[in-house]
Amino acid sequence: MTENQLLERITLNPKVMMGKPVIKGTRLTVEHILRLLAQGASFSEILDEYEGLTEQDIQACLLFATKSLESTVFMPLSTETV
C-alpha cells in the first residue's frame, strides 16, 4: 500500500471529534491510537479491542503523525544539564 493510500484512511471533519484526525469511518482519533502504542499496546491488542480496525489503519496513524511532524519545530519540554 502506498503512502497516499494509507493517508486516505485518515480524515478530518470539524463535525467529528472536534476536527481531530480520525480513522475513516470511525470515531477513533489518530491521537488515541498513538497513545495506545506509546503505552505499550501491540498492533494485535489494538485490533482485538476495536472490531473492524485493520493493521493498515494503525500504519496510517503512524504515517500521518510522521508527516505532521516533518515541518514542525519543537521547543524542548525540559533541558538536560551536563
mmCIF file of the N, C-alpha and C atoms, coordinates in Angstrom:
data_MODEL
# 
_entry.id   MODEL 
# 
loop_
_atom_site.group_PDB 
_atom_site.id 
_atom_site.type_symbol 
_atom_site.label_atom_id 
_atom_site.label_alt_id 
_atom_site.label_comp_id 
_atom_site.label_asym_id 
_atom_site.label_entity_id 
_atom_site.label_seq_id 
_atom_site.pdbx_PDB_ins_code 
_atom_site.Cartn_x 
_atom_site.Cartn_y 
_atom_site.Cartn_z 
_atom_site.occupancy 
_atom_site.B_iso_or_equiv 
_atom_site.pdbx_formal_charge 
_atom_site.auth_seq_id 
_atom_site.auth_comp_id 
_atom_site.auth_asym_id 
_atom_site.auth_atom_id 
_atom_site.pdbx_PDB_model_num 
ATOM 1   N N  . MET A 1 1  ? 0.843   -1.169 0.000  1.00 0.00 ? 1  MET A N  1 
ATOM 2   C CA . MET A 1 1  ? 0.000   0.000  0.000  1.00 0.00 ? 1  MET A CA 1 
ATOM 3   C C  . MET A 1 1  ? 0.896   1.243  0.000  1.00 0.00 ? 1  MET A C  1 
ATOM 4   N N  . THR A 1 2  ? 0.574   2.205  -0.841 1.00 0.00 ? 2  THR A N  1 
ATOM 5   C CA . THR A 1 2  ? 1.382   3.418  -0.952 1.00 0.00 ? 2  THR A CA 1 
ATOM 6   C C  . THR A 1 2  ? 1.090   4.367  0.210  1.00 0.00 ? 2  THR A C  1 
ATOM 7   N N  . GLU A 1 3  ? 1.988   5.342  0.387  1.00 0.00 ? 3  GLU A N  1 
ATOM 8   C CA . GLU A 1 3  ? 1.777   6.345  1.432  1.00 0.00 ? 3  GLU A CA 1 
ATOM 9   C C  . GLU A 1 3  ? 0.453   7.082  1.223  1.00 0.00 ? 3  GLU A C  1 
ATOM 10  N N  . ASN A 1 4  ? 0.162   7.446  -0.025 1.00 0.00 ? 4  ASN A N  1 
ATOM 11  C CA . ASN A 1 4  ? -1.094  8.159  -0.301 1.00 0.00 ? 4  ASN A CA 1 
ATOM 12  C C  . ASN A 1 4  ? -2.306  7.317  0.052  1.00 0.00 ? 4  ASN A C  1 
ATOM 13  N N  . GLN A 1 5  ? -2.254  6.029  -0.254 1.00 0.00 ? 5  GLN A N  1 
ATOM 14  C CA . GLN A 1 5  ? -3.370  5.146  0.082  1.00 0.00 ? 5  GLN A CA 1 
ATOM 15  C C  . GLN A 1 5  ? -3.547  5.051  1.596  1.00 0.00 ? 5  GLN A C  1 
ATOM 16  N N  . LEU A 1 6  ? -2.441  4.981  2.316  1.00 0.00 ? 6  LEU A N  1 
ATOM 17  C CA . LEU A 1 6  ? -2.529  4.944  3.779  1.00 0.00 ? 6  LEU A CA 1 
ATOM 18  C C  . LEU A 1 6  ? -3.113  6.248  4.307  1.00 0.00 ? 6  LEU A C  1 
ATOM 19  N N  . LEU A 1 7  ? -2.621  7.372  3.803  1.00 0.00 ? 7  LEU A N  1 
ATOM 20  C CA . LEU A 1 7  ? -3.096  8.666  4.295  1.00 0.00 ? 7  LEU A CA 1 
ATOM 21  C C  . LEU A 1 7  ? -4.571  8.904  3.981  1.00 0.00 ? 7  LEU A C  1 
ATOM 22  N N  . GLU A 1 8  ? -5.093  8.284  2.943  1.00 0.00 ? 8  GLU A N  1 
ATOM 23  C CA . GLU A 1 8  ? -6.515  8.406  2.614  1.00 0.00 ? 8  GLU A CA 1 
ATOM 24  C C  . GLU A 1 8  ? -7.393  7.761  3.679  1.00 0.00 ? 8  GLU A C  1 
ATOM 25  N N  . ARG A 1 9  ? -6.811  6.939  4.537  1.00 0.00 ? 9  ARG A N  1 
ATOM 26  C CA . ARG A 1 9  ? -7.551  6.286  5.615  1.00 0.00 ? 9  ARG A CA 1 
ATOM 27  C C  . ARG A 1 9  ? -7.802  7.230  6.795  1.00 0.00 ? 9  ARG A C  1 
ATOM 28  N N  . ILE A 1 10 ? -7.136  8.387  6.774  1.00 0.00 ? 10 ILE A N  1 
ATOM 29  C CA . ILE A 1 10 ? -7.287  9.372  7.848  1.00 0.00 ? 10 ILE A CA 1 
ATOM 30  C C  . ILE A 1 10 ? -8.103  10.554 7.321  1.00 0.00 ? 10 ILE A C  1 
ATOM 31  N N  . THR A 1 11 ? -9.107  10.960 8.095  1.00 0.00 ? 11 THR A N  1 
ATOM 32  C CA . THR A 1 11 ? -9.946  12.082 7.678  1.00 0.00 ? 11 THR A CA 1 
ATOM 33  C C  . THR A 1 11 ? -10.013 13.135 8.782  1.00 0.00 ? 11 THR A C  1 
ATOM 34  N N  . LEU A 1 12 ? -10.303 14.355 8.360  1.00 0.00 ? 12 LEU A N  1 
ATOM 35  C CA . LEU A 1 12 ? -10.522 15.463 9.289  1.00 0.00 ? 12 LEU A CA 1 
ATOM 36  C C  . LEU A 1 12 ? -11.852 16.088 8.929  1.00 0.00 ? 12 LEU A C  1 
ATOM 37  N N  . ASN A 1 13 ? -12.728 16.161 9.911  1.00 0.00 ? 13 ASN A N  1 
ATOM 38  C CA . ASN A 1 13 ? -14.042 16.748 9.702  1.00 0.00 ? 13 ASN A CA 1 
ATOM 39  C C  . ASN A 1 13 ? -14.392 17.525 10.966 1.00 0.00 ? 13 ASN A C  1 
ATOM 40  N N  . PRO A 1 14 ? -14.647 18.821 10.843 1.00 0.00 ? 14 PRO A N  1 
ATOM 41  C CA . PRO A 1 14 ? -14.941 19.619 12.032 1.00 0.00 ? 14 PRO A CA 1 
ATOM 42  C C  . PRO A 1 14 ? -16.135 19.103 12.833 1.00 0.00 ? 14 PRO A C  1 
ATOM 43  N N  . LYS A 1 15 ? -16.994 18.304 12.215 1.00 0.00 ? 15 LYS A N  1 
ATOM 44  C CA . LYS A 1 15 ? -18.178 17.784 12.895 1.00 0.00 ? 15 LYS A CA 1 
ATOM 45  C C  . LYS A 1 15 ? -17.918 16.442 13.585 1.00 0.00 ? 15 LYS A C  1 
ATOM 46  N N  . VAL A 1 16 ? -16.721 15.894 13.405 1.00 0.00 ? 16 VAL A N  1 
ATOM 47  C CA . VAL A 1 16 ? -16.388 14.607 14.018 1.00 0.00 ? 16 VAL A CA 1 
ATOM 48  C C  . VAL A 1 16 ? -15.204 14.801 14.953 1.00 0.00 ? 16 VAL A C  1 
ATOM 49  N N  . MET A 1 17 ? -15.393 14.485 16.219 1.00 0.00 ? 17 MET A N  1 
ATOM 50  C CA . MET A 1 17 ? -14.332 14.555 17.219 1.00 0.00 ? 17 MET A CA 1 
ATOM 51  C C  . MET A 1 17 ? -13.636 15.918 17.220 1.00 0.00 ? 17 MET A C  1 
ATOM 52  N N  . MET A 1 18 ? -14.432 16.957 17.088 1.00 0.00 ? 18 MET A N  1 
ATOM 53  C CA . MET A 1 18 ? -13.936 18.343 17.111 1.00 0.00 ? 18 MET A CA 1 
ATOM 54  C C  . MET A 1 18 ? -12.862 18.607 16.065 1.00 0.00 ? 18 MET A C  1 
ATOM 55  N N  . GLY A 1 19 ? -12.918 17.911 14.947 1.00 0.00 ? 19 GLY A N  1 
ATOM 56  C CA . GLY A 1 19 ? -11.993 18.154 13.853 1.00 0.00 ? 19 GLY A CA 1 
ATOM 57  C C  . GLY A 1 19 ? -10.652 17.456 13.973 1.00 0.00 ? 19 GLY A C  1 
ATOM 58  N N  . LYS A 1 20 ? -10.493 16.627 15.005 1.00 0.00 ? 20 LYS A N  1 
ATOM 59  C CA . LYS A 1 20 ? -9.234  15.884 15.129 1.00 0.00 ? 20 LYS A CA 1 
ATOM 60  C C  . LYS A 1 20 ? -9.156  14.841 14.018 1.00 0.00 ? 20 LYS A C  1 
ATOM 61  N N  . PRO A 1 21 ? -7.940  14.482 13.592 1.00 0.00 ? 21 PRO A N  1 
ATOM 62  C CA . PRO A 1 21 ? -7.815  13.440 12.576 1.00 0.00 ? 21 PRO A CA 1 
ATOM 63  C C  . PRO A 1 21 ? -8.277  12.094 13.141 1.00 0.00 ? 21 PRO A C  1 
ATOM 64  N N  . VAL A 1 22 ? -9.130  11.425 12.372 1.00 0.00 ? 22 VAL A N  1 
ATOM 65  C CA . VAL A 1 22 ? -9.672  10.125 12.771 1.00 0.00 ? 22 VAL A CA 1 
ATOM 66  C C  . VAL A 1 22 ? -9.478  9.105  11.649 1.00 0.00 ? 22 VAL A C  1 
ATOM 67  N N  . ILE A 1 23 ? -9.564  7.853  12.031 1.00 0.00 ? 23 ILE A N  1 
ATOM 68  C CA . ILE A 1 23 ? -9.539  6.783  11.041 1.00 0.00 ? 23 ILE A CA 1 
ATOM 69  C C  . ILE A 1 23 ? -10.886 6.800  10.331 1.00 0.00 ? 23 ILE A C  1 
ATOM 70  N N  . LYS A 1 24 ? -10.852 6.853  9.018  1.00 0.00 ? 24 LYS A N  1 
ATOM 71  C CA . LYS A 1 24 ? -12.058 6.971  8.194  1.00 0.00 ? 24 LYS A CA 1 
ATOM 72  C C  . LYS A 1 24 ? -13.102 5.931  8.617  1.00 0.00 ? 24 LYS A C  1 
ATOM 73  N N  . GLY A 1 25 ? -14.326 6.412  8.780  1.00 0.00 ? 25 GLY A N  1 
ATOM 74  C CA . GLY A 1 25 ? -15.435 5.530  9.124  1.00 0.00 ? 25 GLY A CA 1 
ATOM 75  C C  . GLY A 1 25 ? -15.522 5.195  10.602 1.00 0.00 ? 25 GLY A C  1 
ATOM 76  N N  . THR A 1 26 ? -14.672 5.824  11.419 1.00 0.00 ? 26 THR A N  1 
ATOM 77  C CA . THR A 1 26 ? -14.686 5.567  12.860 1.00 0.00 ? 26 THR A CA 1 
ATOM 78  C C  . THR A 1 26 ? -14.664 6.894  13.606 1.00 0.00 ? 26 THR A C  1 
ATOM 79  N N  . ARG A 1 27 ? -14.713 6.798  14.913 1.00 0.00 ? 27 ARG A N  1 
ATOM 80  C CA . ARG A 1 27 ? -14.511 7.957  15.775 1.00 0.00 ? 27 ARG A CA 1 
ATOM 81  C C  . ARG A 1 27 ? -13.217 7.765  16.568 1.00 0.00 ? 27 ARG A C  1 
ATOM 82  N N  . LEU A 1 28 ? -12.341 6.921  16.047 1.00 0.00 ? 28 LEU A N  1 
ATOM 83  C CA . LEU A 1 28 ? -11.047 6.677  16.685 1.00 0.00 ? 28 LEU A CA 1 
ATOM 84  C C  . LEU A 1 28 ? -10.047 7.703  16.164 1.00 0.00 ? 28 LEU A C  1 
ATOM 85  N N  . THR A 1 29 ? -9.534  8.516  17.081 1.00 0.00 ? 29 THR A N  1 
ATOM 86  C CA . THR A 1 29 ? -8.586  9.538  16.662 1.00 0.00 ? 29 THR A CA 1 
ATOM 87  C C  . THR A 1 29 ? -7.189  8.944  16.495 1.00 0.00 ? 29 THR A C  1 
ATOM 88  N N  . VAL A 1 30 ? -6.422  9.592  15.649 1.00 0.00 ? 30 VAL A N  1 
ATOM 89  C CA . VAL A 1 30 ? -5.015  9.225  15.476 1.00 0.00 ? 30 VAL A CA 1 
ATOM 90  C C  . VAL A 1 30 ? -4.322  9.334  16.832 1.00 0.00 ? 30 VAL A C  1 
ATOM 91  N N  . GLU A 1 31 ? -4.635  10.382 17.555 1.00 0.00 ? 31 GLU A N  1 
ATOM 92  C CA . GLU A 1 31 ? -4.043  10.606 18.875 1.00 0.00 ? 31 GLU A CA 1 
ATOM 93  C C  . GLU A 1 31 ? -4.289  9.417  19.809 1.00 0.00 ? 31 GLU A C  1 
ATOM 94  N N  . HIS A 1 32 ? -5.513  8.896  19.820 1.00 0.00 ? 32 HIS A N  1 
ATOM 95  C CA . HIS A 1 32 ? -5.841  7.767  20.693 1.00 0.00 ? 32 HIS A CA 1 
ATOM 96  C C  . HIS A 1 32 ? -5.021  6.532  20.329 1.00 0.00 ? 32 HIS A C  1 
ATOM 97  N N  . ILE A 1 33 ? -4.929  6.239  19.050 1.00 0.00 ? 33 ILE A N  1 
ATOM 98  C CA . ILE A 1 33 ? -4.160  5.061  18.603 1.00 0.00 ? 33 ILE A CA 1 
ATOM 99  C C  . ILE A 1 33 ? -2.690  5.236  18.966 1.00 0.00 ? 33 ILE A C  1 
ATOM 100 N N  . LEU A 1 34 ? -2.140  6.427  18.747 1.00 0.00 ? 34 LEU A N  1 
ATOM 101 C CA . LEU A 1 34 ? -0.740  6.675  19.094 1.00 0.00 ? 34 LEU A CA 1 
ATOM 102 C C  . LEU A 1 34 ? -0.514  6.540  20.599 1.00 0.00 ? 34 LEU A C  1 
ATOM 103 N N  . ARG A 1 35 ? -1.463  7.013  21.377 1.00 0.00 ? 35 ARG A N  1 
ATOM 104 C CA . ARG A 1 35 ? -1.335  6.899  22.833 1.00 0.00 ? 35 ARG A CA 1 
ATOM 105 C C  . ARG A 1 35 ? -1.333  5.427  23.258 1.00 0.00 ? 35 ARG A C  1 
ATOM 106 N N  . LEU A 1 36 ? -2.194  4.631  22.653 1.00 0.00 ? 36 LEU A N  1 
ATOM 107 C CA . LEU A 1 36 ? -2.214  3.196  22.971 1.00 0.00 ? 36 LEU A CA 1 
ATOM 108 C C  . LEU A 1 36 ? -0.863  2.559  22.655 1.00 0.00 ? 36 LEU A C  1 
ATOM 109 N N  . LEU A 1 37 ? -0.302  2.901  21.498 1.00 0.00 ? 37 LEU A N  1 
ATOM 110 C CA . LEU A 1 37 ? 1.005   2.365  21.118 1.00 0.00 ? 37 LEU A CA 1 
ATOM 111 C C  . LEU A 1 37 ? 2.082   2.836  22.091 1.00 0.00 ? 37 LEU A C  1 
ATOM 112 N N  . ALA A 1 38 ? 2.025   4.099  22.483 1.00 0.00 ? 38 ALA A N  1 
ATOM 113 C CA . ALA A 1 38 ? 3.016   4.652  23.414 1.00 0.00 ? 38 ALA A CA 1 
ATOM 114 C C  . ALA A 1 38 ? 2.935   3.982  24.781 1.00 0.00 ? 38 ALA A C  1 
ATOM 115 N N  . GLN A 1 39 ? 1.748   3.534  25.147 1.00 0.00 ? 39 GLN A N  1 
ATOM 116 C CA . GLN A 1 39 ? 1.562   2.863  26.431 1.00 0.00 ? 39 GLN A CA 1 
ATOM 117 C C  . GLN A 1 39 ? 1.919   1.381  26.363 1.00 0.00 ? 39 GLN A C  1 
ATOM 118 N N  . GLY A 1 40 ? 2.373   0.938  25.183 1.00 0.00 ? 40 GLY A N  1 
ATOM 119 C CA . GLY A 1 40 ? 2.856   -0.428 25.052 1.00 0.00 ? 40 GLY A CA 1 
ATOM 120 C C  . GLY A 1 40 ? 1.903   -1.418 24.417 1.00 0.00 ? 40 GLY A C  1 
ATOM 121 N N  . ALA A 1 41 ? 0.747   -0.955 23.980 1.00 0.00 ? 41 ALA A N  1 
ATOM 122 C CA . ALA A 1 41 ? -0.187  -1.869 23.315 1.00 0.00 ? 41 ALA A CA 1 
ATOM 123 C C  . ALA A 1 41 ? 0.402   -2.308 21.976 1.00 0.00 ? 41 ALA A C  1 
ATOM 124 N N  . SER A 1 42 ? 0.211   -3.560 21.651 1.00 0.00 ? 42 SER A N  1 
ATOM 125 C CA . SER A 1 42 ? 0.680   -4.086 20.366 1.00 0.00 ? 42 SER A CA 1 
ATOM 126 C C  . SER A 1 42 ? -0.405  -3.865 19.310 1.00 0.00 ? 42 SER A C  1 
ATOM 127 N N  . PHE A 1 43 ? -0.007  -3.988 18.058 1.00 0.00 ? 43 PHE A N  1 
ATOM 128 C CA . PHE A 1 43 ? -0.989  -3.904 16.969 1.00 0.00 ? 43 PHE A CA 1 
ATOM 129 C C  . PHE A 1 43 ? -2.114  -4.899 17.223 1.00 0.00 ? 43 PHE A C  1 
ATOM 130 N N  . SER A 1 44 ? -1.752  -6.138 17.561 1.00 0.00 ? 44 SER A N  1 
ATOM 131 C CA . SER A 1 44 ? -2.782  -7.180 17.720 1.00 0.00 ? 44 SER A CA 1 
ATOM 132 C C  . SER A 1 44 ? -3.716  -6.864 18.886 1.00 0.00 ? 44 SER A C  1 
ATOM 133 N N  . GLU A 1 45 ? -3.208  -6.276 19.960 1.00 0.00 ? 45 GLU A N  1 
ATOM 134 C CA . GLU A 1 45 ? -4.075  -5.906 21.080 1.00 0.00 ? 45 GLU A CA 1 
ATOM 135 C C  . GLU A 1 45 ? -5.061  -4.822 20.669 1.00 0.00 ? 45 GLU A C  1 
ATOM 136 N N  . ILE A 1 46 ? -4.592  -3.857 19.909 1.00 0.00 ? 46 ILE A N  1 
ATOM 137 C CA . ILE A 1 46 ? -5.471  -2.782 19.437 1.00 0.00 ? 46 ILE A CA 1 
ATOM 138 C C  . ILE A 1 46 ? -6.510  -3.344 18.477 1.00 0.00 ? 46 ILE A C  1 
ATOM 139 N N  . LEU A 1 47 ? -6.090  -4.205 17.580 1.00 0.00 ? 47 LEU A N  1 
ATOM 140 C CA . LEU A 1 47 ? -7.024  -4.793 16.613 1.00 0.00 ? 47 LEU A CA 1 
ATOM 141 C C  . LEU A 1 47 ? -8.070  -5.655 17.312 1.00 0.00 ? 47 LEU A C  1 
ATOM 142 N N  . ASP A 1 48 ? -7.681  -6.356 18.373 1.00 0.00 ? 48 ASP A N  1 
ATOM 143 C CA . ASP A 1 48 ? -8.635  -7.170 19.135 1.00 0.00 ? 48 ASP A CA 1 
ATOM 144 C C  . ASP A 1 48 ? -9.660  -6.293 19.850 1.00 0.00 ? 48 ASP A C  1 
ATOM 145 N N  . GLU A 1 49 ? -9.228  -5.117 20.286 1.00 0.00 ? 49 GLU A N  1 
ATOM 146 C CA . GLU A 1 49 ? -10.095 -4.210 21.049 1.00 0.00 ? 49 GLU A CA 1 
ATOM 147 C C  . GLU A 1 49 ? -11.113 -3.485 20.161 1.00 0.00 ? 49 GLU A C  1 
ATOM 148 N N  . TYR A 1 50 ? -10.729 -3.175 18.916 1.00 0.00 ? 50 TYR A N  1 
ATOM 149 C CA . TYR A 1 50 ? -11.573 -2.375 18.036 1.00 0.00 ? 50 TYR A CA 1 
ATOM 150 C C  . TYR A 1 50 ? -11.925 -3.153 16.774 1.00 0.00 ? 50 TYR A C  1 
ATOM 151 N N  . GLU A 1 51 ? -13.082 -3.753 16.801 1.00 0.00 ? 51 GLU A N  1 
ATOM 152 C CA . GLU A 1 51 ? -13.569 -4.561 15.674 1.00 0.00 ? 51 GLU A CA 1 
ATOM 153 C C  . GLU A 1 51 ? -13.640 -3.713 14.406 1.00 0.00 ? 51 GLU A C  1 
ATOM 154 N N  . GLY A 1 52 ? -13.172 -4.264 13.318 1.00 0.00 ? 52 GLY A N  1 
ATOM 155 C CA . GLY A 1 52 ? -13.209 -3.569 12.036 1.00 0.00 ? 52 GLY A CA 1 
ATOM 156 C C  . GLY A 1 52 ? -11.958 -2.784 11.729 1.00 0.00 ? 52 GLY A C  1 
ATOM 157 N N  . LEU A 1 53 ? -11.140 -2.504 12.754 1.00 0.00 ? 53 LEU A N  1 
ATOM 158 C CA . LEU A 1 53 ? -9.884  -1.806 12.546 1.00 0.00 ? 53 LEU A CA 1 
ATOM 159 C C  . LEU A 1 53 ? -8.898  -2.757 11.878 1.00 0.00 ? 53 LEU A C  1 
ATOM 160 N N  . THR A 1 54 ? -8.049  -2.210 11.018 1.00 0.00 ? 54 THR A N  1 
ATOM 161 C CA . THR A 1 54 ? -7.065  -3.042 10.321 1.00 0.00 ? 54 THR A CA 1 
ATOM 162 C C  . THR A 1 54 ? -5.647  -2.582 10.657 1.00 0.00 ? 54 THR A C  1 
ATOM 163 N N  . GLU A 1 55 ? -4.704  -3.436 10.364 1.00 0.00 ? 55 GLU A N  1 
ATOM 164 C CA . GLU A 1 55 ? -3.293  -3.090 10.559 1.00 0.00 ? 55 GLU A CA 1 
ATOM 165 C C  . GLU A 1 55 ? -2.939  -1.854 9.743  1.00 0.00 ? 55 GLU A C  1 
ATOM 166 N N  . GLN A 1 56 ? -3.513  -1.738 8.547  1.00 0.00 ? 56 GLN A N  1 
ATOM 167 C CA . GLN A 1 56 ? -3.244  -0.573 7.699  1.00 0.00 ? 56 GLN A CA 1 
ATOM 168 C C  . GLN A 1 56 ? -3.762  0.708  8.346  1.00 0.00 ? 56 GLN A C  1 
ATOM 169 N N  . ASP A 1 57 ? -4.849  0.619  9.111  1.00 0.00 ? 57 ASP A N  1 
ATOM 170 C CA . ASP A 1 57 ? -5.356  1.799  9.817  1.00 0.00 ? 57 ASP A CA 1 
ATOM 171 C C  . ASP A 1 57 ? -4.329  2.287  10.838 1.00 0.00 ? 57 ASP A C  1 
ATOM 172 N N  . ILE A 1 58 ? -3.726  1.357  11.560 1.00 0.00 ? 58 ILE A N  1 
ATOM 173 C CA . ILE A 1 58 ? -2.709  1.727  12.550 1.00 0.00 ? 58 ILE A CA 1 
ATOM 174 C C  . ILE A 1 58 ? -1.480  2.287  11.847 1.00 0.00 ? 58 ILE A C  1 
ATOM 175 N N  . GLN A 1 59 ? -1.077  1.667  10.757 1.00 0.00 ? 59 GLN A N  1 
ATOM 176 C CA . GLN A 1 59 ? 0.050   2.181  9.980  1.00 0.00 ? 59 GLN A CA 1 
ATOM 177 C C  . GLN A 1 59 ? -0.256  3.584  9.469  1.00 0.00 ? 59 GLN A C  1 
ATOM 178 N N  . ALA A 1 60 ? -1.492  3.823  9.075  1.00 0.00 ? 60 ALA A N  1 
ATOM 179 C CA . ALA A 1 60 ? -1.896  5.142  8.589  1.00 0.00 ? 60 ALA A CA 1 
ATOM 180 C C  . ALA A 1 60 ? -1.759  6.182  9.700  1.00 0.00 ? 60 ALA A C  1 
ATOM 181 N N  . CYS A 1 61 ? -2.092  5.817  10.925 1.00 0.00 ? 61 CYS A N  1 
ATOM 182 C CA . CYS A 1 61 ? -1.933  6.735  12.062 1.00 0.00 ? 61 CYS A CA 1 
ATOM 183 C C  . CYS A 1 61 ? -0.467  7.100  12.256 1.00 0.00 ? 61 CYS A C  1 
ATOM 184 N N  . LEU A 1 62 ? 0.399   6.104  12.190 1.00 0.00 ? 62 LEU A N  1 
ATOM 185 C CA . LEU A 1 62 ? 1.832   6.355  12.351 1.00 0.00 ? 62 LEU A CA 1 
ATOM 186 C C  . LEU A 1 62 ? 2.363   7.242  11.233 1.00 0.00 ? 62 LEU A C  1 
ATOM 187 N N  . LEU A 1 63 ? 1.950   6.969  10.006 1.00 0.00 ? 63 LEU A N  1 
ATOM 188 C CA . LEU A 1 63 ? 2.401   7.767  8.869  1.00 0.00 ? 63 LEU A CA 1 
ATOM 189 C C  . LEU A 1 63 ? 1.867   9.193  8.971  1.00 0.00 ? 63 LEU A C  1 
ATOM 190 N N  . PHE A 1 64 ? 0.602   9.343  9.353  1.00 0.00 ? 64 PHE A N  1 
ATOM 191 C CA . PHE A 1 64 ? 0.021   10.674 9.496  1.00 0.00 ? 64 PHE A CA 1 
ATOM 192 C C  . PHE A 1 64 ? 0.807   11.484 10.528 1.00 0.00 ? 64 PHE A C  1 
ATOM 193 N N  . ALA A 1 65 ? 1.130   10.866 11.646 1.00 0.00 ? 65 ALA A N  1 
ATOM 194 C CA . ALA A 1 65 ? 1.903   11.559 12.686 1.00 0.00 ? 65 ALA A CA 1 
ATOM 195 C C  . ALA A 1 65 ? 3.282   11.941 12.162 1.00 0.00 ? 65 ALA A C  1 
ATOM 196 N N  . THR A 1 66 ? 3.913   11.036 11.442 1.00 0.00 ? 66 THR A N  1 
ATOM 197 C CA . THR A 1 66 ? 5.235   11.313 10.873 1.00 0.00 ? 66 THR A CA 1 
ATOM 198 C C  . THR A 1 66 ? 5.173   12.498 9.925  1.00 0.00 ? 66 THR A C  1 
ATOM 199 N N  . LYS A 1 67 ? 4.200   12.483 9.032  1.00 0.00 ? 67 LYS A N  1 
ATOM 200 C CA . LYS A 1 67 ? 4.057   13.580 8.066  1.00 0.00 ? 67 LYS A CA 1 
ATOM 201 C C  . LYS A 1 67 ? 3.737   14.896 8.775  1.00 0.00 ? 67 LYS A C  1 
ATOM 202 N N  . SER A 1 68 ? 2.939   14.828 9.820  1.00 0.00 ? 68 SER A N  1 
ATOM 203 C CA . SER A 1 68 ? 2.567   16.034 10.565 1.00 0.00 ? 68 SER A CA 1 
ATOM 204 C C  . SER A 1 68 ? 3.763   16.662 11.257 1.00 0.00 ? 68 SER A C  1 
ATOM 205 N N  . LEU A 1 69 ? 4.729   15.844 11.646 1.00 0.00 ? 69 LEU A N  1 
ATOM 206 C CA . LEU A 1 69 ? 5.888   16.338 12.388 1.00 0.00 ? 69 LEU A CA 1 
ATOM 207 C C  . LEU A 1 69 ? 7.046   16.774 11.490 1.00 0.00 ? 69 LEU A C  1 
ATOM 208 N N  . GLU A 1 70 ? 6.988   16.457 10.215 1.00 0.00 ? 70 GLU A N  1 
ATOM 209 C CA . GLU A 1 70 ? 8.111   16.753 9.317  1.00 0.00 ? 70 GLU A CA 1 
ATOM 210 C C  . GLU A 1 70 ? 8.488   18.222 9.291  1.00 0.00 ? 70 GLU A C  1 
ATOM 211 N N  . SER A 1 71 ? 7.516   19.094 9.343  1.00 0.00 ? 71 SER A N  1 
ATOM 212 C CA . SER A 1 71 ? 7.834   20.520 9.231  1.00 0.00 ? 71 SER A CA 1 
ATOM 213 C C  . SER A 1 71 ? 7.599   21.266 10.537 1.00 0.00 ? 71 SER A C  1 
ATOM 214 N N  . THR A 1 72 ? 7.582   20.540 11.635 1.00 0.00 ? 72 THR A N  1 
ATOM 215 C CA . THR A 1 72 ? 7.338   21.148 12.936 1.00 0.00 ? 72 THR A CA 1 
ATOM 216 C C  . THR A 1 72 ? 8.650   21.408 13.662 1.00 0.00 ? 72 THR A C  1 
ATOM 217 N N  . VAL A 1 73 ? 8.723   22.569 14.281 1.00 0.00 ? 73 VAL A N  1 
ATOM 218 C CA . VAL A 1 73 ? 9.882   22.910 15.098 1.00 0.00 ? 73 VAL A CA 1 
ATOM 219 C C  . VAL A 1 73 ? 9.465   22.759 16.554 1.00 0.00 ? 73 VAL A C  1 
ATOM 220 N N  . PHE A 1 74 ? 10.281  22.078 17.332 1.00 0.00 ? 74 PHE A N  1 
ATOM 221 C CA . PHE A 1 74 ? 9.953   21.827 18.725 1.00 0.00 ? 74 PHE A CA 1 
ATOM 222 C C  . PHE A 1 74 ? 10.833  22.617 19.669 1.00 0.00 ? 74 PHE A C  1 
ATOM 223 N N  . MET A 1 75 ? 10.227  23.035 20.739 1.00 0.00 ? 75 MET A N  1 
ATOM 224 C CA . MET A 1 75 ? 10.968  23.590 21.864 1.00 0.00 ? 75 MET A CA 1 
ATOM 225 C C  . MET A 1 75 ? 11.043  22.469 22.889 1.00 0.00 ? 75 MET A C  1 
ATOM 226 N N  . PRO A 1 76 ? 12.183  22.272 23.510 1.00 0.00 ? 76 PRO A N  1 
ATOM 227 C CA . PRO A 1 76 ? 12.293  21.188 24.484 1.00 0.00 ? 76 PRO A CA 1 
ATOM 228 C C  . PRO A 1 76 ? 11.379  21.414 25.679 1.00 0.00 ? 76 PRO A C  1 
ATOM 229 N N  . LEU A 1 77 ? 10.796  20.325 26.192 1.00 0.00 ? 77 LEU A N  1 
ATOM 230 C CA . LEU A 1 77 ? 9.949   20.420 27.371 1.00 0.00 ? 77 LEU A CA 1 
ATOM 231 C C  . LEU A 1 77 ? 10.790  20.659 28.616 1.00 0.00 ? 77 LEU A C  1 
ATOM 232 N N  . SER A 1 78 ? 11.997  20.148 28.580 1.00 0.00 ? 78 SER A N  1 
ATOM 233 C CA . SER A 1 78 ? 12.937  20.387 29.669 1.00 0.00 ? 78 SER A CA 1 
ATOM 234 C C  . SER A 1 78 ? 14.344  20.336 29.083 1.00 0.00 ? 78 SER A C  1 
ATOM 235 N N  . THR A 1 79 ? 15.272  20.886 29.803 1.00 0.00 ? 79 THR A N  1 
ATOM 236 C CA . THR A 1 79 ? 16.649  20.858 29.316 1.00 0.00 ? 79 THR A CA 1 
ATOM 237 C C  . THR A 1 79 ? 17.474  19.970 30.216 1.00 0.00 ? 79 THR A C  1 
ATOM 238 N N  . GLU A 1 80 ? 18.438  19.311 29.624 1.00 0.00 ? 80 GLU A N  1 
ATOM 239 C CA . GLU A 1 80 ? 19.346  18.460 30.376 1.00 0.00 ? 80 GLU A CA 1 
ATOM 240 C C  . GLU A 1 80 ? 20.543  19.289 30.820 1.00 0.00 ? 80 GLU A C  1 
ATOM 241 N N  . THR A 1 81 ? 20.990  19.032 32.011 1.00 0.00 ? 81 THR A N  1 
ATOM 242 C CA . THR A 1 81 ? 22.223  19.668 32.463 1.00 0.00 ? 81 THR A CA 1 
ATOM 243 C C  . THR A 1 81 ? 23.304  18.608 32.492 1.00 0.00 ? 81 THR A C  1 
ATOM 244 N N  . VAL A 1 82 ? 24.444  18.978 32.021 1.00 0.00 ? 82 VAL A N  1 
ATOM 245 C CA . VAL A 1 82 ? 25.555  18.024 31.931 1.00 0.00 ? 82 VAL A CA 1 
ATOM 246 C C  . VAL A 1 82 ? 26.539  18.273 33.026 1.00 0.00 ? 82 VAL A C  1 
# 
